[in-house]
Amino acid sequence: MAKTFKALSALLAYPTAELQAAAAELRQVIAAEALLTDLDQAALAPLIEEIGSGDLYDLQERYTLLFDRSRALSLHLFEHVHGDSRDRGQAMVDLAGLYERYGCHVVANELPDFLPLFLEFLSVIPEADARAFVAEPEHVLRELEDRLGRRRSPYAAVFRALVALGRGRAAAAGEPVSAAPDVVLAVDEVEELADLDAEWEETAVTFGPGDPAVDACGRTRLMTRLRAARRSVVHPDGDEGRA
């Protein structure tokens, strides 16, 4: 079992005060296990620092804009592979079945392919298996790293780390490490941006005194999202783990 997967899951969770308080511990866990190279750990440092010391509302707003408002950056893995096709439903069933075969049951209000949930599952199974499973969607992880990198987002480092963990399995086994194939993902970033532009142009949005879409701080609920997304699975020993 590798706690590094748990730490990376937490870094991809919706920012909360609890997550901020645990930032230093996440850094220590990653350093102690040393599954990532010094370079990959250094790449994660800016994100961990921002989560630990940044303004919570700003962190939440950034997270929402990146991962909730953009299909091209969705944290649901099958969104990028199957889009809205029927194949996505069967893929969900198969992934849930994988969790159950390891004695894990999803208790969070999330789909099985939600990346923080998937990573939490990987953190409670044998490390070799976890590395093998995270290597399978490498083409998706690489594309998300690239898209976040173009936005100069520190979250890109998490995807870089996940790709490295998957490739580390092959390197440890003496297998050749080849680049993942370039594929066309189900959600295209250029088309998505055009769709978002059209959506904003068609929808007139105004805020005034007493408008329910604005909270007491003057921030739209769209940007600050009231719910804190807690991700959890029931571990094989029956305990509930949270990202």
FIPARO-876997 format. One record per atom (N, C-alpha, C): residue number from 1; residue in three letters; x, y, z. Coordinates in steps of 0.1 Angstrom, whole numbers. Example, Ala and Ser with C-alpha at 12.3 -4.5 7.8 and 13.67 -1.06 7.14 Angstrom:
BEGIN
REC  nr rest    xx    yy    zz
REC   1  ALA   132   -57    78
REC   1  ALA   123   -45    78
REC   1  ALA   132   -33    78
REC   2  SER   128   -22    71
REC   2  SER   137   -11    71
REC   2  SER   129     0    79
//
This chain:
BEGIN
REC  nr rest    xx    yy    zz
REC   1  MET     8   -12     0
REC   1  MET     0     0     0
REC   1  MET     9    12     0
REC   2  ALA     5    22    -8
REC   2  ALA    13    34    -9
REC   2  ALA     5    47    -6
REC   3  LYS    10    53     5
REC   3  LYS     3    65     9
REC   3  LYS     4    77     0
REC   4  THR    14    76    -9
REC   4  THR    16    87   -19
REC   4  THR     3    89   -28
REC   5  PHE    -3    78   -31
REC   5  PHE   -16    79   -39
REC   5  PHE   -26    86   -31
REC   6  LYS   -27    84   -18
REC   6  LYS   -36    90    -9
REC   6  LYS   -33   105    -9
REC   7  ALA   -21   109    -8
REC   7  ALA   -17   123    -8
REC   7  ALA   -20   130   -21
REC   8  LEU   -18   123   -32
REC   8  LEU   -21   129   -45
REC   8  LEU   -36   130   -47
REC   9  SER   -44   121   -41
REC   9  SER   -58   122   -41
REC   9  SER   -63   134   -34
REC  10  ALA   -57   137   -22
REC  10  ALA   -60   149   -14
REC  10  ALA   -57   161   -22
REC  11  LEU   -46   162   -29
REC  11  LEU   -42   174   -36
REC  11  LEU   -52   177   -47
REC  12  LEU   -60   167   -52
REC  12  LEU   -70   169   -63
REC  12  LEU   -84   171   -57
REC  13  ALA   -85   171   -44
REC  13  ALA   -98   173   -37
REC  13  ALA  -101   188   -37
REC  14  TYR  -114   191   -35
REC  14  TYR  -119   204   -34
REC  14  TYR  -113   211   -21
REC  15  PRO  -107   222   -23
REC  15  PRO   -99   228   -11
REC  15  PRO  -109   231     1
REC  16  THR  -105   227    12
REC  16  THR  -112   230    25
REC  16  THR  -102   234    35
REC  17  ALA  -107   239    47
REC  17  ALA   -98   243    58
REC  17  ALA   -90   231    63
REC  18  GLU   -97   219    63
REC  18  GLU   -90   207    67
REC  18  GLU   -79   203    58
REC  19  LEU   -81   205    45
REC  19  LEU   -70   202    35
REC  19  LEU   -59   212    37
REC  20  GLN   -62   224    40
REC  20  GLN   -51   234    42
REC  20  GLN   -43   230    54
REC  21  ALA   -49   226    65
REC  21  ALA   -42   222    77
REC  21  ALA   -33   210    75
REC  22  ALA   -37   201    65
REC  22  ALA   -29   189    63
REC  22  ALA   -19   190    52
REC  23  ALA   -17   202    47
REC  23  ALA    -7   204    35
REC  23  ALA     7   200    39
REC  24  ALA    12   204    51
REC  24  ALA    25   200    55
REC  24  ALA    27   185    56
REC  25  GLU    16   178    61
REC  25  GLU    16   164    63
REC  25  GLU    17   157    50
REC  26  LEU    10   162    40
REC  26  LEU    10   156    26
REC  26  LEU    24   157    21
REC  27  ARG    31   168    22
REC  27  ARG    45   169    18
REC  27  ARG    54   159    24
REC  28  GLN    52   157    37
REC  28  GLN    60   147    45
REC  28  GLN    58   133    41
REC  29  VAL    45   129    38
REC  29  VAL    42   116    34
REC  29  VAL    48   113    20
REC  30  ILE    47   122    11
REC  30  ILE    53   120    -2
REC  30  ILE    69   119    -1
REC  31  ALA    75   127     7
REC  31  ALA    89   127     9
REC  31  ALA    94   114    16
REC  32  ALA    86   109    26
REC  32  ALA    90    98    33
REC  32  ALA    89    85    25
REC  33  GLU    79    83    17
REC  33  GLU    78    71     8
REC  33  GLU    88    72    -3
REC  34  ALA    91    83    -8
REC  34  ALA   101    85   -19
REC  34  ALA    98    77   -31
REC  35  LEU    85    75   -34
REC  35  LEU    82    69   -47
REC  35  LEU    84    78   -59
REC  36  LEU    84    91   -56
REC  36  LEU    86   100   -67
REC  36  LEU   100   106   -66
REC  37  THR   106   109   -78
REC  37  THR   119   115   -78
REC  37  THR   119   129   -71
REC  38  ASP   131   134   -68
REC  38  ASP   132   147   -62
REC  38  ASP   127   157   -72
REC  39  LEU   128   156   -85
REC  39  LEU   123   165   -94
REC  39  LEU   108   165   -94
REC  40  ASP   101   154   -93
REC  40  ASP    87   153   -93
REC  40  ASP    82   159   -80
REC  41  GLN    89   156   -69
REC  41  GLN    85   162   -56
REC  41  GLN    86   177   -56
REC  42  ALA    97   182   -62
REC  42  ALA    99   196   -63
REC  42  ALA    88   203   -72
REC  43  ALA    83   196   -82
REC  43  ALA    72   201   -90
REC  43  ALA    59   202   -83
REC  44  LEU    57   194   -73
REC  44  LEU    45   194   -65
REC  44  LEU    45   205   -54
REC  45  ALA    57   210   -51
REC  45  ALA    59   219   -40
REC  45  ALA    51   232   -41
REC  46  PRO    50   238   -53
REC  46  PRO    42   251   -54
REC  46  PRO    27   248   -51
REC  47  LEU    22   237   -56
REC  47  LEU     8   234   -53
REC  47  LEU     5   232   -38
REC  48  ILE    14   224   -32
REC  48  ILE    12   222   -18
REC  48  ILE    13   235   -10
REC  49  GLU    23   243   -14
REC  49  GLU    25   256    -7
REC  49  GLU    12   265    -9
REC  50  GLU     7   265   -21
REC  50  GLU    -5   274   -23
REC  50  GLU   -17   269   -15
REC  51  ILE   -19   255   -15
REC  51  ILE   -30   250    -8
REC  51  ILE   -29   253     7
REC  52  GLY   -16   252    12
REC  52  GLY   -14   254    26
REC  52  GLY   -15   268    31
REC  53  SER   -12   278    22
REC  53  SER   -11   291    27
REC  53  SER   -20   301    19
REC  54  GLY   -26   297     9
REC  54  GLY   -34   306     0
REC  54  GLY   -48   309     6
REC  55  ASP   -54   319     1
REC  55  ASP   -67   323     5
REC  55  ASP   -77   312     1
REC  56  LEU   -85   307    11
REC  56  LEU   -93   295     8
REC  56  LEU  -104   298    -3
REC  57  TYR  -110   310    -2
REC  57  TYR  -120   313   -13
REC  57  TYR  -113   314   -27
REC  58  ASP  -101   319   -27
REC  58  ASP   -95   320   -40
REC  58  ASP   -91   305   -45
REC  59  LEU   -87   297   -36
REC  59  LEU   -84   283   -40
REC  59  LEU   -96   276   -45
REC  60  GLN  -107   278   -38
REC  60  GLN  -120   271   -42
REC  60  GLN  -125   277   -55
REC  61  GLU  -123   289   -57
REC  61  GLU  -127   295   -70
REC  61  GLU  -119   290   -82
REC  62  ARG  -106   289   -80
REC  62  ARG   -97   284   -90
REC  62  ARG  -101   269   -93
REC  63  TYR  -103   261   -83
REC  63  TYR  -106   247   -84
REC  63  TYR  -119   245   -92
REC  64  THR  -129   253   -89
REC  64  THR  -142   252   -96
REC  64  THR  -141   256  -110
REC  65  LEU  -134   267  -113
REC  65  LEU  -132   271  -127
REC  65  LEU  -124   260  -135
REC  66  LEU  -114   254  -129
REC  66  LEU  -106   244  -136
REC  66  LEU  -114   231  -138
REC  67  PHE  -119   225  -128
REC  67  PHE  -123   212  -128
REC  67  PHE  -139   210  -129
REC  68  ASP  -146   220  -125
REC  68  ASP  -161   219  -125
REC  68  ASP  -167   226  -137
REC  69  ARG  -160   236  -142
REC  69  ARG  -166   244  -153
REC  69  ARG  -160   239  -167
REC  70  SER  -150   231  -166
REC  70  SER  -143   227  -179
REC  70  SER  -144   212  -181
REC  71  ARG  -151   208  -191
REC  71  ARG  -151   193  -194
REC  71  ARG  -138   188  -199
REC  72  ALA  -130   197  -205
REC  72  ALA  -117   193  -210
REC  72  ALA  -107   190  -198
REC  73  LEU  -110   195  -186
REC  73  LEU  -102   192  -174
REC  73  LEU  -110   184  -164
REC  74  SER  -120   177  -168
REC  74  SER  -128   169  -159
REC  74  SER  -120   159  -151
REC  75  LEU  -123   157  -138
REC  75  LEU  -116   147  -131
REC  75  LEU  -122   134  -131
REC  76  HIS  -132   132  -140
REC  76  HIS  -139   119  -143
REC  76  HIS  -132   113  -155
REC  77  LEU  -124   103  -152
REC  77  LEU  -116    97  -163
REC  77  LEU  -123    93  -175
REC  78  PHE  -135    87  -174
REC  78  PHE  -142    82  -185
REC  78  PHE  -148    93  -194
REC  79  GLU  -149   105  -188
REC  79  GLU  -154   116  -196
REC  79  GLU  -145   118  -208
REC  80  HIS  -132   116  -206
REC  80  HIS  -122   118  -216
REC  80  HIS  -121   106  -226
REC  81  VAL  -125    95  -222
REC  81  VAL  -124    83  -230
REC  81  VAL  -137    80  -238
REC  82  HIS  -148    81  -231
REC  82  HIS  -161    77  -237
REC  82  HIS  -171    88  -239
REC  83  GLY  -168   100  -233
REC  83  GLY  -177   111  -235
REC  83  GLY  -191   107  -230
REC  84  ASP  -201   110  -238
REC  84  ASP  -215   107  -234
REC  84  ASP  -220    94  -240
REC  85  SER  -211    86  -245
REC  85  SER  -215    74  -252
REC  85  SER  -220    63  -242
REC  86  ARG  -227    53  -247
REC  86  ARG  -232    42  -238
REC  86  ARG  -221    34  -232
REC  87  ASP  -209    34  -238
REC  87  ASP  -198    26  -233
REC  87  ASP  -194    31  -219
REC  88  ARG  -196    44  -216
REC  88  ARG  -192    49  -204
REC  88  ARG  -199    42  -192
REC  89  GLY  -212    39  -194
REC  89  GLY  -219    32  -183
REC  89  GLY  -213    19  -180
REC  90  GLN  -210    11  -190
REC  90  GLN  -204    -2  -187
REC  90  GLN  -191    -1  -181
REC  91  ALA  -183     9  -185
REC  91  ALA  -170    11  -179
REC  91  ALA  -171    15  -165
REC  92  MET  -181    22  -161
REC  92  MET  -184    25  -147
REC  92  MET  -187    12  -139
REC  93  VAL  -195     4  -145
REC  93  VAL  -198    -9  -138
REC  93  VAL  -186   -18  -136
REC  94  ASP  -177   -18  -147
REC  94  ASP  -165   -26  -146
REC  94  ASP  -156   -21  -135
REC  95  LEU  -154    -7  -134
REC  95  LEU  -145    -2  -124
REC  95  LEU  -151    -4  -110
REC  96  ALA  -164    -2  -108
REC  96  ALA  -169    -5   -95
REC  96  ALA  -167   -20   -91
REC  97  GLY  -168   -29  -101
REC  97  GLY  -165   -43   -99
REC  97  GLY  -151   -45   -94
REC  98  LEU  -141   -38  -100
REC  98  LEU  -127   -39   -96
REC  98  LEU  -126   -35   -82
REC  99  TYR  -132   -24   -78
REC  99  TYR  -131   -20   -64
REC  99  TYR  -136   -31   -55
REC 100  GLU  -147   -37   -58
REC 100  GLU  -153   -47   -50
REC 100  GLU  -144   -59   -49
REC 101  ARG  -137   -63   -60
REC 101  ARG  -129   -74   -59
REC 101  ARG  -117   -73   -49
REC 102  TYR  -114   -60   -46
REC 102  TYR  -104   -58   -36
REC 102  TYR  -110   -55   -22
REC 103  GLY  -123   -57   -21
REC 103  GLY  -130   -55    -8
REC 103  GLY  -133   -41    -5
REC 104  CYS  -133   -32   -15
REC 104  CYS  -136   -18   -13
REC 104  CYS  -150   -15   -19
REC 105  HIS  -157    -6   -12
REC 105  HIS  -170    -2   -16
REC 105  HIS  -171    13   -16
REC 106  VAL  -176    18   -27
REC 106  VAL  -178    33   -27
REC 106  VAL  -189    38   -18
REC 107  VAL  -186    47    -9
REC 107  VAL  -197    52    -1
REC 107  VAL  -198    67    -3
REC 108  ALA  -189    73   -11
REC 108  ALA  -191    87   -14
REC 108  ALA  -201    90   -25
REC 109  ASN  -206   102   -25
REC 109  ASN  -215   105   -36
REC 109  ASN  -208   109   -48
REC 110  GLU  -200   100   -54
REC 110  GLU  -192   102   -66
REC 110  GLU  -193    90   -75
REC 111  LEU  -191    92   -88
REC 111  LEU  -190    81   -97
REC 111  LEU  -176    74   -95
REC 112  PRO  -176    61   -99
REC 112  PRO  -164    54   -96
REC 112  PRO  -151    59  -104
REC 113  ASP  -153    66  -115
REC 113  ASP  -142    71  -122
REC 113  ASP  -137    84  -118
REC 114  PHE  -142    90  -107
REC 114  PHE  -137   103  -102
REC 114  PHE  -123   101   -97
REC 115  LEU  -113   108  -103
REC 115  LEU   -99   105  -101
REC 115  LEU   -95   105   -86
REC 116  PRO   -99   115   -78
REC 116  PRO   -95   114   -64
REC 116  PRO  -100   101   -57
REC 117  LEU  -112    97   -61
REC 117  LEU  -117    84   -55
REC 117  LEU  -109    72   -60
REC 118  PHE  -106    72   -73
REC 118  PHE   -97    62   -79
REC 118  PHE   -84    61   -72
REC 119  LEU   -78    73   -69
REC 119  LEU   -65    73   -63
REC 119  LEU   -65    68   -48
REC 120  GLU   -76    71   -42
REC 120  GLU   -78    66   -28
REC 120  GLU   -79    51   -28
REC 121  PHE   -86    46   -38
REC 121  PHE   -86    31   -39
REC 121  PHE   -72    25   -41
REC 122  LEU   -64    32   -50
REC 122  LEU   -51    27   -52
REC 122  LEU   -42    27   -40
REC 123  SER   -45    36   -31
REC 123  SER   -37    38   -18
REC 123  SER   -39    26    -8
REC 124  VAL   -50    18   -10
REC 124  VAL   -53     8    -1
REC 124  VAL   -51    -6    -7
REC 125  ILE   -45    -7   -19
REC 125  ILE   -42   -20   -25
REC 125  ILE   -27   -22   -26
REC 126  PRO   -22   -34   -29
REC 126  PRO    -8   -35   -31
REC 126  PRO    -2   -25   -40
REC 127  GLU    10   -20   -37
REC 127  GLU    17   -10   -45
REC 127  GLU    18   -14   -60
REC 128  ALA    23   -26   -62
REC 128  ALA    25   -31   -76
REC 128  ALA    12   -30   -84
REC 129  ASP     1   -34   -78
REC 129  ASP   -12   -34   -85
REC 129  ASP   -16   -19   -87
REC 130  ALA   -14   -11   -77
REC 130  ALA   -17     4   -79
REC 130  ALA   -10    10   -90
REC 131  ARG     3     7   -91
REC 131  ARG    11    13  -102
REC 131  ARG     6     8  -116
REC 132  ALA     2    -5  -116
REC 132  ALA    -3   -11  -129
REC 132  ALA   -16    -4  -133
REC 133  PHE   -25    -2  -123
REC 133  PHE   -38     4  -127
REC 133  PHE   -36    19  -131
REC 134  VAL   -27    26  -124
REC 134  VAL   -26    40  -128
REC 134  VAL   -19    42  -141
REC 135  ALA   -12    32  -145
REC 135  ALA    -5    32  -159
REC 135  ALA   -15    31  -170
REC 136  GLU   -26    25  -168
REC 136  GLU   -36    22  -179
REC 136  GLU   -41    35  -185
REC 137  PRO   -45    45  -177
REC 137  PRO   -50    57  -184
REC 137  PRO   -39    68  -186
REC 138  GLU   -27    63  -189
REC 138  GLU   -16    73  -190
REC 138  GLU   -19    83  -201
REC 139  HIS   -25    79  -212
REC 139  HIS   -27    89  -223
REC 139  HIS   -37   100  -218
REC 140  VAL   -46    97  -209
REC 140  VAL   -55   107  -204
REC 140  VAL   -48   116  -194
REC 141  LEU   -40   110  -185
REC 141  LEU   -32   118  -175
REC 141  LEU   -22   127  -182
REC 142  ARG   -16   122  -193
REC 142  ARG    -6   131  -200
REC 142  ARG   -13   143  -206
REC 143  GLU   -25   140  -212
REC 143  GLU   -32   151  -218
REC 143  GLU   -37   161  -208
REC 144  LEU   -41   157  -197
REC 144  LEU   -45   166  -186
REC 144  LEU   -34   174  -181
REC 145  GLU   -22   168  -179
REC 145  GLU   -10   175  -175
REC 145  GLU    -7   186  -185
REC 146  ASP    -8   183  -198
REC 146  ASP    -5   192  -208
REC 146  ASP   -14   204  -208
REC 147  ARG   -27   201  -207
REC 147  ARG   -37   211  -207
REC 147  ARG   -36   221  -195
REC 148  LEU   -33   215  -184
REC 148  LEU   -31   223  -172
REC 148  LEU   -18   231  -173
REC 149  GLY    -8   225  -179
REC 149  GLY     5   232  -181
REC 149  GLY     3   244  -189
REC 150  ARG    -5   243  -200
REC 150  ARG    -7   255  -208
REC 150  ARG   -14   266  -201
REC 151  ARG   -21   262  -191
REC 151  ARG   -28   272  -182
REC 151  ARG   -19   277  -171
REC 152  ARG    -7   272  -171
REC 152  ARG     3   275  -160
REC 152  ARG    -3   271  -146
REC 153  SER   -10   261  -146
REC 153  SER   -16   256  -133
REC 153  SER    -7   247  -125
REC 154  PRO    -5   249  -112
REC 154  PRO     3   240  -104
REC 154  PRO    -2   226  -103
REC 155  TYR   -15   225  -107
REC 155  TYR   -21   211  -106
REC 155  TYR   -15   202  -116
REC 156  ALA    -9   207  -127
REC 156  ALA    -3   199  -137
REC 156  ALA     7   189  -130
REC 157  ALA    14   193  -119
REC 157  ALA    24   185  -113
REC 157  ALA    18   172  -107
REC 158  VAL     6   172  -104
REC 158  VAL    -1   160   -98
REC 158  VAL    -1   149  -109
REC 159  PHE    -5   154  -121
REC 159  PHE    -6   144  -133
REC 159  PHE     7   140  -137
REC 160  ARG    17   148  -136
REC 160  ARG    31   144  -139
REC 160  ARG    35   133  -130
REC 161  ALA    32   135  -117
REC 161  ALA    35   125  -107
REC 161  ALA    28   112  -110
REC 162  LEU    16   112  -114
REC 162  LEU     8   100  -116
REC 162  LEU    14    92  -128
REC 163  VAL    18    99  -139
REC 163  VAL    24    93  -150
REC 163  VAL    37    86  -146
REC 164  ALA    45    93  -137
REC 164  ALA    58    88  -133
REC 164  ALA    55    75  -124
REC 165  LEU    45    75  -116
REC 165  LEU    43    63  -108
REC 165  LEU    39    51  -117
REC 166  GLY    31    54  -127
REC 166  GLY    28    43  -136
REC 166  GLY    40    38  -144
REC 167  ARG    48    47  -148
REC 167  ARG    60    42  -156
REC 167  ARG    70    36  -146
REC 168  GLY    70    39  -134
REC 168  GLY    79    33  -124
REC 168  GLY    77    18  -123
REC 169  ARG    64    14  -125
REC 169  ARG    61    -1  -124
REC 169  ARG    69    -8  -135
REC 170  ALA    69    -3  -147
REC 170  ALA    76    -9  -158
REC 170  ALA    91    -9  -156
REC 171  ALA    96     2  -151
REC 171  ALA   110     4  -149
REC 171  ALA   115    -6  -139
REC 172  ALA   107    -8  -128
REC 172  ALA   111   -17  -117
REC 172  ALA   111   -31  -122
REC 173  ALA   103   -35  -132
REC 173  ALA   102   -48  -137
REC 173  ALA   112   -50  -149
REC 174  GLY   120   -40  -152
REC 174  GLY   129   -41  -163
REC 174  GLY   123   -41  -177
REC 175  GLU   111   -36  -178
REC 175  GLU   104   -35  -190
REC 175  GLU   107   -21  -197
REC 176  PRO   107   -21  -210
REC 176  PRO   109    -8  -217
REC 176  PRO    98     1  -214
REC 177  VAL   102    14  -212
REC 177  VAL    92    24  -209
REC 177  VAL    90    32  -222
REC 178  SER    79    30  -229
REC 178  SER    76    37  -241
REC 178  SER    65    48  -239
REC 179  ALA    66    58  -248
REC 179  ALA    56    69  -246
REC 179  ALA    42    64  -249
REC 180  ALA    32    69  -242
REC 180  ALA    18    65  -244
REC 180  ALA    14    70  -258
REC 181  PRO     6    63  -265
REC 181  PRO     2    67  -279
REC 181  PRO    -6    81  -278
REC 182  ASP    -4    89  -288
REC 182  ASP   -12   101  -289
REC 182  ASP   -26    97  -294
REC 183  VAL   -36   101  -287
REC 183  VAL   -50    97  -291
REC 183  VAL   -58   110  -290
REC 184  VAL   -69   109  -297
REC 184  VAL   -79   119  -297
REC 184  VAL   -89   116  -286
REC 185  LEU   -89   125  -276
REC 185  LEU   -98   123  -264
REC 185  LEU  -112   126  -268
REC 186  ALA  -122   121  -260
REC 186  ALA  -136   123  -263
REC 186  ALA  -140   137  -261
REC 187  VAL  -133   145  -252
REC 187  VAL  -136   159  -250
REC 187  VAL  -125   167  -256
REC 188  ASP  -128   175  -266
REC 188  ASP  -117   183  -272
REC 188  ASP  -117   197  -266
REC 189  GLU  -106   201  -262
REC 189  GLU  -105   214  -255
REC 189  GLU  -109   226  -263
REC 190  VAL  -105   226  -276
REC 190  VAL  -109   238  -285
REC 190  VAL  -124   238  -287
REC 191  GLU  -130   227  -290
REC 191  GLU  -145   227  -291
REC 191  GLU  -152   231  -279
REC 192  GLU  -146   226  -267
REC 192  GLU  -153   229  -254
REC 192  GLU  -152   244  -251
REC 193  LEU  -141   251  -254
REC 193  LEU  -140   265  -252
REC 193  LEU  -150   273  -260
REC 194  ALA  -152   268  -273
REC 194  ALA  -162   275  -282
REC 194  ALA  -176   273  -276
REC 195  ASP  -179   261  -271
REC 195  ASP  -192   259  -265
REC 195  ASP  -194   268  -253
REC 196  LEU  -184   269  -245
REC 196  LEU  -185   278  -233
REC 196  LEU  -188   292  -237
REC 197  ASP  -180   297  -247
REC 197  ASP  -182   311  -251
REC 197  ASP  -196   313  -256
REC 198  ALA  -202   303  -264
REC 198  ALA  -215   305  -269
REC 198  ALA  -225   305  -257
REC 199  GLU  -223   296  -247
REC 199  GLU  -232   296  -235
REC 199  GLU  -232   309  -228
REC 200  TRP  -221   315  -226
REC 200  TRP  -220   328  -219
REC 200  TRP  -227   339  -227
REC 201  GLU  -225   338  -240
REC 201  GLU  -231   349  -249
REC 201  GLU  -246   348  -249
REC 202  GLU  -252   336  -248
REC 202  GLU  -266   334  -249
REC 202  GLU  -273   336  -236
REC 203  THR  -265   336  -225
REC 203  THR  -272   337  -211
REC 203  THR  -268   351  -205
REC 204  ALA  -279   359  -203
REC 204  ALA  -276   372  -197
REC 204  ALA  -276   370  -182
REC 205  VAL  -266   374  -175
REC 205  VAL  -265   372  -161
REC 205  VAL  -263   386  -154
REC 206  THR  -272   389  -145
REC 206  THR  -270   402  -138
REC 206  THR  -272   399  -123
REC 207  PHE  -265   406  -115
REC 207  PHE  -266   405  -100
REC 207  PHE  -270   418   -94
REC 208  GLY  -279   418   -85
REC 208  GLY  -283   430   -78
REC 208  GLY  -285   428   -64
REC 209  PRO  -289   438   -56
REC 209  PRO  -291   437   -42
REC 209  PRO  -301   426   -39
REC 210  GLY  -298   417   -30
REC 210  GLY  -307   406   -26
REC 210  GLY  -307   395   -36
REC 211  ASP  -299   395   -46
REC 211  ASP  -299   384   -56
REC 211  ASP  -294   371   -49
REC 212  PRO  -302   360   -49
REC 212  PRO  -298   348   -43
REC 212  PRO  -286   341   -48
REC 213  ALA  -282   345   -60
REC 213  ALA  -270   339   -66
REC 213  ALA  -257   344   -60
REC 214  VAL  -258   354   -51
REC 214  VAL  -246   360   -45
REC 214  VAL  -247   358   -30
REC 215  ASP  -236   354   -24
REC 215  ASP  -235   352   -10
REC 215  ASP  -232   365    -3
REC 216  ALA  -231   364    11
REC 216  ALA  -229   376    19
REC 216  ALA  -215   383    16
REC 217  CYS  -206   375    11
REC 217  CYS  -193   380     8
REC 217  CYS  -192   386    -6
REC 218  GLY  -203   386   -13
REC 218  GLY  -203   392   -27
REC 218  GLY  -197   382   -37
REC 219  ARG  -195   370   -34
REC 219  ARG  -190   360   -44
REC 219  ARG  -201   351   -49
REC 220  THR  -201   348   -61
REC 220  THR  -212   340   -66
REC 220  THR  -210   326   -61
REC 221  ARG  -221   319   -58
REC 221  ARG  -221   306   -53
REC 221  ARG  -215   296   -64
REC 222  LEU  -216   300   -76
REC 222  LEU  -210   292   -87
REC 222  LEU  -195   291   -85
REC 223  MET  -189   302   -80
REC 223  MET  -175   302   -79
REC 223  MET  -170   296   -66
REC 224  THR  -178   297   -55
REC 224  THR  -173   292   -42
REC 224  THR  -178   279   -38
REC 225  ARG  -188   274   -44
REC 225  ARG  -194   261   -42
REC 225  ARG  -195   257   -27
REC 226  LEU  -207   256   -22
REC 226  LEU  -208   255    -7
REC 226  LEU  -204   241    -3
REC 227  ARG  -206   231   -11
REC 227  ARG  -203   217    -6
REC 227  ARG  -188   215    -6
REC 228  ALA  -183   208     4
REC 228  ALA  -169   204     4
REC 228  ALA  -169   189    -1
REC 229  ALA  -163   186   -12
REC 229  ALA  -164   173   -18
REC 229  ALA  -156   163   -10
REC 230  ARG  -162   155    -2
REC 230  ARG  -155   145     6
REC 230  ARG  -155   132    -2
REC 231  ARG  -144   126    -4
REC 231  ARG  -142   114   -12
REC 231  ARG  -139   103    -2
REC 232  SER  -146    92    -3
REC 232  SER  -143    81     6
REC 232  SER  -146    68     0
REC 233  VAL  -139    58     5
REC 233  VAL  -142    44     2
REC 233  VAL  -141    36    15
REC 234  VAL  -148    25    16
REC 234  VAL  -147    17    28
REC 234  VAL  -135     7    25
REC 235  HIS  -125     8    34
REC 235  HIS  -113     0    32
REC 235  HIS  -117   -15    36
REC 236  PRO  -108   -24    31
REC 236  PRO  -110   -38    34
REC 236  PRO  -112   -41    49
REC 237  ASP  -106   -33    58
REC 237  ASP  -108   -36    72
REC 237  ASP  -120   -30    78
REC 238  GLY  -128   -23    69
REC 238  GLY  -141   -18    74
REC 238  GLY  -140    -3    78
REC 239  ASP  -128     2    79
REC 239  ASP  -127    16    82
REC 239  ASP  -130    25    70
REC 240  GLU  -134    37    73
REC 240  GLU  -137    46    62
REC 240  GLU  -126    56    60
REC 241  GLY  -120    57    48
REC 241  GLY  -109    66    46
REC 241  GLY  -114    78    38
REC 242  ARG  -108    90    41
REC 242  ARG  -113   102    34
REC 242  ARG  -101   109    28
REC 243  ALA  -103   114    16
REC 243  ALA   -93   122     9
REC 243  ALA   -92   136    15
//
